[in-house]
Amino acid sequence: MDKDPSRSKADRSVEPRPGAQAIRRALAVLRILAAGREAGLPLADVVQATGLTRPTVHRIVHVLIEEGIVERHDKTGRFAIGGQVPELALARPSPSPLLAAADDILKRTSQRVGDTLFLTARTGNDTLCVDRRIGSYPIQVLSIEIGARRPLGVSSAGVAILSAMPTQEARKIVAANEARFKAYRTDASIVLGQIAAARRTGYNLREVGLVQGTKSISTWIKTADGRPAAAMTVSAVRTRLEPRRELEVAEIILDAARAVESKIRSTIL
């Protein structure tokens, strides 16, 4: 029984739950390790990215190793997501509503554009590439693989997602990811400037892609509740996205993104 009956139920509901901080820290470590994929990451990188102390990260990682959620590579000493994680994922084998809604639309859009098309989902303060379609043009930009995870704000897709958020929410995420931006040769001020530019145009244009000599255009996708949860991106060599075609491609993926949103809403109704 609550010792102070004068406190409202709403007041009590916002109290920190016992153990919540430890769980959130463990999840933060897992998300960072997921970005390292199979190669994994050294402990120092996890410490820098999470902002936690080295002893805290060391303790969390070793508990996760004991539980089979994280593993340590013998040769490199790096830490990576463990083999038990895919086993847990088998509990939900069906595709997400986003992937189900986007499948046919991605196929049609890729054929129409001819360049590489990416579908990127938001997961916490990160982006995760969940689909990639290869176009018909002889030169394709394959800079991101399915499963690639990056901090929100680093990629063209991440900026697009942030630009569709309320300003304060976007700024909070940028601040939380600032320490991680250094590894991608960017910083908070650059990311905030890109977000502002994307808000003005209605899509994000990345003049210099992750690969030198490439260019990308991204637009956000919102879920039924109106929250930006994903982005669609076209990446191409720079000569394929001169100003006139840039506008044409932007219109194509804007239409495609709205079509995905409409399909997501119709599956929920």
N, C-alpha and C positions, 0 to 999 in steps of 0.2 A: 504494500500500500504506500502511496506517495506521502511523505512526511509533511508536505505543505499543500493542503487541499485547496488553498486559494489560487494556486497556479493553474492556468488553463491547460487543457489537453494540447492545444497548439504549441504552448510554451514547452511542454514536456517532449513533444514530438521532434523538436529541433535540437535537443540535447545530443551530444556525441554518443553513439552507441558503443558499448564496451567492445574493445578489440577492433573497432573500425579503422583506426589509424594504422595498425599493423597490417590489416588486410589490404588497405589502399597502397601501402608501401610495397608490399609483395607484388601487387598487380603492376605497379609502376616499374618495378625491376623486370617483370616478365615482358612487359611491352617493349622495354629497351632491348632486352635480349632477343626478342622476336625480330627486331630490326637487323640484328647481326646474322640472322638466318643460320644456315648449317655451319658456316665458318665460326660463328660465335663472336664474342667480344671479351677483351680483357676486363678485369674487375675495375681498373682505373676509369675506363670509358663509361661503365655503368654508374660509378660514383659521380662522375662529372655530369652525366645526362640526367640523373635523378635528383641531384642536389643533396642527397643523403650522405651521412658520414661513412667513411670506409668500414668501420666496425659494424655499422648497421647493415650495410649492403652485404658484407661478408657473412653475417649471421643469417640474413634472409636467404641468400643464395645456397648456403649449406643445408638449411632446413628443406628448401625446395629440391635439392639433390637427394636428400634422404627420402623424399616422397616421390622421386622419379619424375618430377616436373622439369627439372633442369639437369643437365649433365656437363661434365668438364672433360674437354678433349685432352687426352694424355700427352700428345705431341706438342701442342701449342699452349696448353694451360688455359685456353679460352673457355668461356662458359656459353652454353647454347640451350635452346629449348629442348627438353628431353623427349624420349620416345613415348612416354605415356600420354603426352598431349594429343597426338593424333588419335589415340585410342578413346580419349574422352570425347573428341569431336565426332566419333561415330554415333554418339547418342543423338545427333541432329544431322542426319545425312541429306535431308531435303535441301534444295537451294533456297537461299534467302529470298524474300519478296522482291528485293532490288534486282537480283540476278534473274529471277523468273520474269519480271516485267521488262527487263532490258534486253533479253536475249535476241529476239527477232529484230528489235529496233537497232541494236548494235550491228547486226548483220547487214541490214539495208543501208544504214548510214556509212558503214565501212565501204560497201560497194560503190556508193554514190561519191564519196570523197576520194577514195583511192589510196589514202595514206593511213598510217597506223592509228588505230583508235583505242583509247584506254578507258576503262571504267574503274574509278577509284572511290573507295568508301571511307567514311570517317570512322575511326575507332578510338575513342578517348581523345587524346591530344595528338593522335597520329593519323596518317592516311595509309590505306592498304590497297594495293592494286589487286582487284578481284577479277578482271577480265581484260583481255587484249586481243584485238582483231587486226590481222594483217591485210593491208590493202593491195590493190592491183598494180600500183606504180612500181617500177623496177627497183627504186631505192627506198627502203623502208627504215624508219627510225625505231630501233628496238632497245631503247635506253632503259626501259623498266620491264621487269618480268612480273608475272602474276605471283603474288605473295610478297612483293617488295613493300617494305614499311618505312615511312619517313615521318619526321615531325611535321605537323600542320604548319604550313607557311613556307616550306622548302621547295616543294614542287609547284608547277602551274596549277594542278588540281587542288592542292592545299590552299593556295591563295584564293582560288575561286570559291571554295567552301567557306573560308573565313569572311570573304566579302559579302556573303549572303546572310551573315549573322548580325545581330545587334552589335553596335560598336563596342560597348563595354565587354561583352562576352568575347569578341574577337581579340580585344586588347589583353584580356586576362589570359587567353591561351597563348598569345604571342609572348607575353611575359614569362609564362611557365616554360615555354620551349626555348627561351633565349639562350640558355647555356648550351643547348644542343645545336643551335644554328652555326656555331663556329666551325663544326666539322664539315659544313656544306658551303662555307665561304659566303655567308650572308649574316645579317644581324637584324635586330628588331626594327630599326628605323627603315631599313630597306623593305622589309616585309610589310610594314604599315603603309609605306608609300605605294607598294604594289596593290595592296587591298583597296586603298583610296582610288587608284586608277581603274581597277576592275569595277568598282561601284559606279563610276562615271559612265563606263562604256556598256555595262551589263554583261561583260565576260572578261576573262583574264587573258591578256596577250603576253606571252613570254618571248621577248625578242631573242634571247640567247637561251637555248634549251640546256638540258643536262649534258648533252653531247655538243661539242663545238660545231658550229655550222648548221645547227638546227633551230627550229622555231616551233612554238606550240600555242594552241588556243584551248582554253578550258571554260566550261560553264557549269554551274551548280545544278544539282538535282535535289528537290525537297521531298520529304515524306508527306504522308497525308495530314500530319499535324502542322505542316508548314516549316519544319526545321530542315536546314540544309544537311543532308546526310551523305552526299556523294557528289562526284563530278565526272563529266565526260570530257575527254581531251583528245585533240588531234595533234599529232606531232609529225613534222615533215622537215625535209631539208629547206633551207631558207628560200631558195629560188622557187619553191612550190607555194610559198605564202607571201607573194608580193601584195601590196596594199589592196588591189581590187579583189584578188582571190581571197585574201584574208577576210574581207567582209562577207563574201559568199559562203566561205566555210563556217564563219561565226554564225550566220543565219541558219545553216544546215544543222549545226550541233545544238543551237538554241531550240530549234523546232524538235529535234530528237529528244532533248532533255525534257521538254514539256510533255512530249508523248509518253516518256517513261513515267513522269509524275502522274499523268492521267491514268495510266494503266495500273499504277500502284494504288491509286484511290479506288478504282473500280473493283480491284480484288478484295478490298477491305469492306466495301459496302455490301 
